Amino acid sequence: IAGITQAPTSQILAAGRRMTLRCTQDMRHNAMYWYRQDLGLGLRLIHYSNTAGTTGKGEVPDGYSVSRANTDDFPLTLASAVPSQTSVYFCASSSTAGRGAEAFFGQGTRLTVV
Amino acid sequence: AQRVTQPEKLLSVFKGAPVELKCNYSYSGSPELFWYVQYSRQRLQLLLRHISRESIKGFTADLNKGETSFHLKKPFAQEEDSAMYYCALKEGSNQFYFGTGTSLTVIP
């Protein structure tokens, strides 16, 4: 069982370029999330989706967009990358059934915008 | 508004000493709280959740609604406990909010 897979593992991107970070899960979880992890700031929620076809904004959505065409995939797009988007990005998923359901995380994508 | 506060960015303890990582939350509803651990350059993984009242790797955490706290404790720290620890709050909307994390170093 793969769980959550993110691609690419790392990327160096020129400022102004468009980039899509991929995230796929095989656990049939309804909810999916994108976080960025920055030193001293912890994990901050960018966007989330509670079910296929719906998305919502998190704490730091500006400059990012997401789509949820199906249950398994939740890509994150940077339309025009800026250096402040240099970060480690984590995708996560969770069941929405019952209390105590945890979030499962991918291995992360290390993005450097130059 | 900061939903989860972890006041200590860095914490160092000697092997065998007790350790406590603090977490306070702000939420008006019925909270679901979790502790996640991230070992060096690995993905985050669940350590424990308040609803289970479990002990994992010797760690425990008790939800104190009066103090809005969910501190993580271990009576005797081990070197393999060195990692980044995140406290997380899950709101009714299924969104997980994380604290800024505490980097724990256990000194041999």
Boltz contact constraints between the chains, C-beta under 6 A:
constraints:
  - contact:
      token1: [A, 31]
      token2: [B, 94]
      max_distance: 6.0
  - contact:
      token1: [A, 42]
      token2: [B, 98]
      max_distance: 6.0
  - contact:
      token1: [A, 42]
      token2: [B, 99]
      max_distance: 6.0
  - contact:
      token1: [A, 42]
      token2: [B, 100]
      max_distance: 6.0
  - contact:
      token1: [A, 42]
      token2: [B, 101]
      max_distance: 6.0
  - contact:
      token1: [A, 43]
      token2: [B, 98]
      max_distance: 6.0
  - contact:
      token1: [A, 48]
      token2: [B, 95]
      max_distance: 6.0
  - contact:
      token1: [A, 50]
      token2: [B, 94]
      max_distance: 6.0
  - contact:
      token1: [A, 96]
      token2: [B, 94]
      max_distance: 6.0
  - contact:
      token1: [A, 99]
      token2: [B, 32]
      max_distance: 6.0
  - contact:
      token1: [A, 99]
      token2: [B, 51]
      max_distance: 6.0
  - contact:
      token1: [A, 100]
      token2: [B, 49]
      max_distance: 6.0
  - contact:
      token1: [A, 100]
      token2: [B, 51]
      max_distance: 6.0
  - contact:
      token1: [A, 102]
      token2: [B, 46]
      max_distance: 6.0
  - contact:
      token1: [A, 103]
      token2: [B, 96]
      max_distance: 6.0
  - contact:
      token1: [A, 105]
      token2: [B, 43]
      max_distance: 6.0
  - contact:
      token1: [A, 105]
      token2: [B, 44]
      max_distance: 6.0
  - contact:
      token1: [A, 107]
      token2: [B, 43]
      max_distance: 6.0
